[in-house]
Amino acid sequence: MSAIWPQLKAKSNHEFATAIEKIKLEYYIPIPAAKLDFGQQPTGEDKPQDRFFGLLMLRRKLATAAFELGCKRKFPRYDFACVWYLHQQGKSREYIKKLFPFEEMECVVHCWMPLHRLFGLT
């Protein structure tokens, strides 16, 4: 990669961006990335301006981006904090399960016993 940098440095912004997109996978490690449009109108649970649901949108987008790159990214502590927050807010099990399907919550469920009771698991 160090041999490529002097060539890239001399390019215009557009040429630089195009060249970066074409760099071979052997020169870098793909990193999941996500973008959150704060100007997007809220729809359902997608509320980018909301401090809770905006972060939840970002978490979902990062998980999707990681999956598309072939890596598994889990966020057990964040998921636990979200579920606990929603539980403390009096949200129903059904509502929480809708936001966090069991596949996403498997690690959290087995790590923290309070969630066993919350989800009615044995």
C-alpha positions in Angstrom: 0.0 0.0 0.0 2.9 2.4 0.7 3.9 2.2 -2.9 0.4 3.2 -4.0 0.1 6.3 -1.8 2.5 8.6 -3.8 0.5 7.9 -6.9 -2.8 8.6 -5.2 -1.6 11.7 -3.5 -1.1 13.5 -6.8 -4.7 12.8 -8.1 -7.7 15.1 -8.0 -10.4 14.3 -5.4 -12.6 12.6 -8.0 -9.6 10.6 -9.4 -8.5 9.7 -5.9 -12.0 8.4 -4.9 -12.2 6.3 -8.1 -8.8 4.9 -7.5 -9.6 4.0 -3.9 -12.7 2.1 -5.1 -10.5 0.0 -7.4 -7.8 -0.9 -4.9 -7.5 -4.7 -4.7 -8.8 -6.4 -1.6 -5.2 -7.6 -0.7 -4.2 -4.1 0.2 -6.9 -3.4 2.8 -9.3 -5.0 5.3 -13.0 -4.2 4.5 -14.6 -2.4 7.4 -18.4 -2.2 7.8 -19.8 1.3 7.4 -23.2 2.8 7.7 -24.7 6.2 7.0 -27.6 7.8 8.9 -29.7 10.4 7.1 -30.9 12.8 9.8 -33.1 14.5 7.2 -35.1 11.3 6.6 -38.7 11.6 7.6 -39.6 9.2 10.5 -41.5 6.1 9.4 -42.5 3.4 11.9 -39.5 2.6 14.1 -37.1 4.4 11.7 -36.7 7.7 13.4 -33.3 9.1 12.6 -33.7 12.3 14.7 -34.7 10.3 17.8 -31.8 9.7 20.2 -32.8 6.1 20.8 -34.2 5.0 17.5 -31.6 6.8 15.5 -28.8 4.8 17.2 -30.9 1.6 16.7 -31.1 2.4 12.9 -27.4 2.9 12.8 -26.8 -0.4 14.7 -29.0 -2.3 12.2 -27.2 -0.7 9.2 -23.8 -1.6 10.6 -25.0 -5.2 11.2 -26.3 -5.4 7.6 -23.0 -3.9 6.2 -21.0 -6.4 8.2 -23.1 -9.3 7.0 -22.7 -8.2 3.4 -18.9 -8.2 3.9 -19.1 -11.7 5.2 -18.2 -10.9 8.8 -20.4 -11.3 11.9 -20.7 -8.3 14.1 -22.6 -8.6 17.2 -23.5 -5.9 19.7 -24.5 -7.8 22.8 -23.9 -5.0 25.3 -25.7 -2.4 23.2 -28.6 -4.9 22.5 -28.9 -5.6 26.2 -28.9 -1.9 27.1 -31.7 -1.3 24.5 -33.8 -4.2 25.6 -33.4 -3.2 29.2 -34.3 0.4 28.5 -37.4 -0.6 26.5 -38.4 -3.0 29.4 -38.0 -0.2 31.9 -40.1 2.1 29.7 -42.9 -0.5 30.0 -42.8 -1.8 26.5 -44.3 -5.2 25.9 -42.4 -8.4 25.1 -44.0 -8.5 21.7 -42.8 -4.9 20.9 -39.3 -5.7 22.0 -39.2 -9.0 20.1 -40.3 -7.1 17.0 -37.3 -4.8 17.3 -34.9 -7.5 18.3 -35.6 -10.9 16.6 -34.3 -13.9 18.6 -31.4 -14.5 16.1 -30.0 -11.1 17.0 -30.6 -11.6 20.7 -29.3 -15.1 21.1 -26.0 -14.1 22.6 -27.5 -11.5 24.9 -30.3 -13.9 26.1 -27.7 -16.5 27.1 -25.4 -14.0 28.7 -27.8 -12.2 31.0 -30.4 -14.0 33.0 -32.9 -11.1 33.4 -33.6 -11.4 29.7 -34.7 -15.0 30.2 -37.6 -13.8 32.3 -38.3 -10.9 29.9 -38.6 -13.1 26.9 -40.2 -16.0 28.8 -37.4 -18.4 27.9 -36.5 -21.3 30.0 
